Amino acid sequence: MAAVKVYGLPLSTCTARVLTCLIEKGVEYELIPIDLSVGAHKQPAFLAKQPFGQVPVLEDGDVTLFESRAIASYVSYKYKDQGTDLLRLGNIKETALVGVWAEVESQQYNPPISTIVYELVIKGMYGMTTDQAVVDAQSEKLGKVLDVYEARLTENKYLAGNFYSLADQNHIPYTFFLMKTPLASLINSRPHVKAWWEDISSRPSFQKVLANANV
Ligand SMILES: N[C@@H](CCC(=O)N[C@@H](CSO)C(=O)NCC(=O)O)C(=O)O
């Protein structure tokens, strides 16, 4: 029985962010499915773990955490001596740059891409209609963010430097879904961004998440 439990769905973007981190760090875990389609995430038992009623939640002994980026950071710190060095703790400048670009993912990249994925992927799963005006507006915003990425990745193989880090990893789940839409062009039209995406998404950790989700 794994000490670490993750409550979520294998291919929910935010659960996948945590699972990718656990696998990259070589941490054994047990995934406990939470069926959003029946509202399991809004039941008292789950709300007691996650007051906002969202997945994922991670339980590690007497620690119960939510917010996927905070969970991934916890895993990266607690298991800093195993698996991939995601935080670059041996070099304060590199650690700082990991922090900058991890925050860029949360503050600049996530708002437009998560809205686009909701409109083009999630809504379709529930028979809802895409609001194209929203998609167009968010695509313009994401394009501007990706122009910054293209310039950064022209100088560095990865966002924080010439090393893969938590900053790159946090981008994977939503970008995976974007690549299944016509707006994959936002990535593919920028050569350094495209090469970066192909590199980070082909890592065994994320490929294992996809395999486990039967994708
Ligand atoms: N900032 C949080 C977002 C969690 C979230 O939106 N979870 C979704 C599934 S993943 O897209 C969720 O639980 N949706 C159901 C709901 O919001 O009711 C995080 O990073 O963990």
The ligand as an SDF file (V2000), in Angstrom:
LIG
                    3D

 21 20  0  0  0  0  0  0  0  0999 V2000
   -6.0240   25.3530   -9.0790 N   0  0  0  0  0  0  0  0  0  0  0  0
   -6.4600   23.9860   -8.8960 C   0  0  0  0  0  0  0  0  0  0  0  0
   -7.5130   23.6750   -9.9620 C   0  0  0  0  0  0  0  0  0  0  0  0
   -8.1590   22.3290   -9.7170 C   0  0  0  0  0  0  0  0  0  0  0  0
   -9.2230   22.0530  -10.7340 C   0  0  0  0  0  0  0  0  0  0  0  0
   -9.6740   22.9500  -11.4560 O   0  0  0  0  0  0  0  0  0  0  0  0
   -9.6370   20.7880  -10.7860 N   0  0  0  0  0  0  0  0  0  0  0  0
  -10.6990   20.4170  -11.7270 C   0  0  0  0  0  0  0  0  0  0  0  0
  -10.2810   19.1590  -12.5030 C   0  0  0  0  0  0  0  0  0  0  0  0
   -8.7050   19.4480  -13.2750 S   0  0  0  0  0  0  0  0  0  0  0  0
   -9.0270   20.5400  -14.3130 O   0  0  0  0  0  0  0  0  0  0  0  0
  -11.9480   20.1490  -10.9370 C   0  0  0  0  0  0  0  0  0  0  0  0
  -11.8810   19.5760   -9.8570 O   0  0  0  0  0  0  0  0  0  0  0  0
  -13.0750   20.5470  -11.5330 N   0  0  0  0  0  0  0  0  0  0  0  0
  -14.3540   20.2800  -10.9070 C   0  0  0  0  0  0  0  0  0  0  0  0
  -14.9040   21.5450  -10.2740 C   0  0  0  0  0  0  0  0  0  0  0  0
  -14.2170   22.5940  -10.3280 O   0  0  0  0  0  0  0  0  0  0  0  0
  -16.0420   21.4710   -9.7640 O   0  0  0  0  0  0  0  0  0  0  0  0
   -5.2670   23.0230   -8.9970 C   0  0  0  0  0  0  0  0  0  0  0  0
   -4.3160   23.3820   -9.6770 O   0  0  0  0  0  0  0  0  0  0  0  0
   -5.3280   21.9430   -8.3770 O   0  0  0  0  0  0  0  0  0  0  0  0
  1  2  1  0
  2  3  1  0
  2 19  1  0
  3  4  1  0
  4  5  1  0
  5  6  2  0
  5  7  1  0
  7  8  1  0
  8  9  1  0
  8 12  1  0
  9 10  1  0
 10 11  1  0
 12 13  2  0
 12 14  1  0
 14 15  1  0
 15 16  1  0
 16 17  2  0
 16 18  1  0
 19 20  2  0
 19 21  1  0
M  END
$$$$
